[in-house]
Amino acid sequence: MPRNLEHFAALDLGSNSFHMVVARLVQGELQVQEALSEKVRLGAGLDEGNRITADASARALECLGRFAQRIAGIPAAGVRVVGTNALRMARNSNEFIREAEKVLGHDIEIVAGREEARLIYLGVSHSLADQAGRRLVVDIGGGSTELIIGERFDALETESLHMGCVSFTRRYFPDGTCNDKAFGKAVTAARQEVLSLEAAYRRAGWQQAVGASGSIKAIAQVCQENGWSESGITLDAMQRIRRKLVRAETVADAGLRGLREDRMSIFVAGLAILTGIFEQLGISEMTLSSGALREGVLYDLLGRLDHEDVRERSIAALMGRYHVDQAQAERVRDTAQSLLDQVAAAWQLDSEELADNLRWGAMLHEVGLSVSHSQFHKHGAYLIQNSDLPGFSRQTQQALAVLVRAHRRKLPMQAIGELAPEDQGPMLRLCLLLRLAARLHHARSDTPLPRPTLSAGEQEVVLTFPEGWLAEHPLTQADLEQEQTYFAAAGFTLNVV
């Protein structure tokens, strides 16, 4: 871990609220110093075309401006920012993220649903007593609901369902009224969503049900403040809340003690979703966790800095699943890293993130061979882009997919052009380095290569071998001559001497 890191921050850009937690590392333990939360309602700010509206964007950027002031003194390595369902859904999320990153001064990662679930479980498990047995964790967000079964600090089953308190409010309670018919439809819809995972989750089993985040905390508060449960949530208590809401027709008129005003607009939808989960999975009682996604992001960040990076396990698991030739992957990886070291300064590729991407891309460059030898680079790109890879953001998976797609045949300039503008130039250069490394190991031989020297200009690279070596290896020479054509098509000159 970098010695100058003492403070850390994690930001969760959710569909309903934006959350931030700032913590200090004290004798190996994280000590939370500040936790902030603001209702931004980004999910409710998506228009009919699933685009973030100007008003919603303005609310979000104003909030992030306040958050930015609080984390201004924390080094970039100690800050991680993740976006969830609303940013997964929004068709203009890339444009919003570019503006948001300018305000924050930090990169924003969009995480897939199952990665969100894994991070939630990590946050919950660190906030509870470390005890034996499995726990079911439920987190109802604005646009998605995550259900996880885990044991101690390991998530065993993860799922993200397309239902949330904002989306269900729009669908079943758009005018703010609550009648028995609408509530029943919402509960049934929630049960239908849960049905897809019920069999697997019941087989896995759990000894404790735990709820996390705002919607479930609000329900628990109402249950306790009104005397319907001593602690946590029961199905009977939720049924009492339902009857009171239906009689009053609106949340405001129900007089529910313990319910904050800023929770009223989405409370009924959250209650219907949790009721459906309880009924479908046969849950009778649920306790609460103080930790959730933002705490999970914080602990995951700390793990990366302590060299306990779940991303490394994800790469190894993907290689094992698709029977990647480990020896060949390592050959290409080592050569690619050697080439990067030689041109990192000239090409401004000296960030740890770019080095990681090149290393992972090299390890996975042949993952598509398990599908078919024909066009295997395209198959590999598809597998990487669409697999659930714990620890990875969508942006990083897209970058790795581009690297694998580009390591042979014609360079996919259109795919590179779909990356964020600031990433396109560096990624193209990484693609060229991976191509050279793969070409140099075309023979798949264990015989060590003579270390080639690589120098780089703005649009030119010079690859130099020991005198006479290329003449003794005509296959490599032919490969590199063919590679010169591909480089030229991408606007680069490759000179081999």
HELIX and SHEET records of a PDB file:
HELIX    1   1 GLY A   43  GLY A   45  5                                   3    
HELIX    2   2 ALA A   54  ARG A   70  1                                  17    
HELIX    3   3 ALA A   76  GLY A   78  5                                   3    
HELIX    4   4 ASN A   85  MET A   89  1                                   5    
HELIX    5   5 SER A   93  LEU A  104  1                                  12    
HELIX    6   6 GLY A  113  SER A  127  1                                  15    
HELIX    7   7 CYS A  165  TYR A  172  1                                   8    
HELIX    8   8 ASP A  180  ALA A  204  1                                  25    
HELIX    9   9 GLY A  214  GLU A  225  1                                  12    
HELIX   10  10 LEU A  235  ALA A  248  1                                  14    
HELIX   11  11 VAL A  251  ALA A  254  1                                   4    
HELIX   12  12 GLU A  261  ARG A  263  5                                   3    
HELIX   13  13 MET A  264  LEU A  281  1                                  18    
HELIX   14  14 LEU A  293  LEU A  305  1                                  13    
HELIX   15  15 VAL A  310  ARG A  321  1                                  12    
HELIX   16  16 GLN A  326  TRP A  347  1                                  22    
HELIX   17  17 GLU A  352  LEU A  364  1                                  13    
HELIX   18  18 VAL A  367  SER A  370  5                                   4    
HELIX   19  19 PHE A  376  ASN A  386  1                                  11    
HELIX   20  20 ARG A  394  ARG A  405  1                                  12    
HELIX   21  21 MET A  413  GLY A  417  1                                   5    
HELIX   22  22 PRO A  421  LEU A  440  1                                  20    
HELIX   23  23 LEU A  470  GLU A  472  5                                   3    
HELIX   24  24 PRO A  474  ALA A  489  1                                  16    
SHEET    1   A 5 GLU A  29  LYS A  39  0                                        
SHEET    2   A 5 SER A  17  VAL A  26 -1                                        
SHEET    3   A 5 HIS A   7  LEU A  13 -1                                        
SHEET    4   A 5 VAL A  79  GLY A  83  1                                        
SHEET    5   A 5 GLU A 109  ILE A 110  1                                        
SHEET    1   B 6 ASP A 154  LEU A 161  0                                        
SHEET    2   B 6 THR A 145  GLU A 151 -1                                        
SHEET    3   B 6 ARG A 134  ILE A 140 -1                                        
SHEET    4   B 6 GLN A 208  ALA A 212  1                                        
SHEET    5   B 6 GLU A 285  LEU A 288  1                                        
SHEET    6   B 6 ILE A 233  THR A 234 -1                                        
SHEET    1   C 3 THR A 453  ALA A 456  0                                        
SHEET    2   C 3 GLU A 460  THR A 464 -1                                        
SHEET    3   C 3 THR A 493  VAL A 496  1                                        
END                                                                             
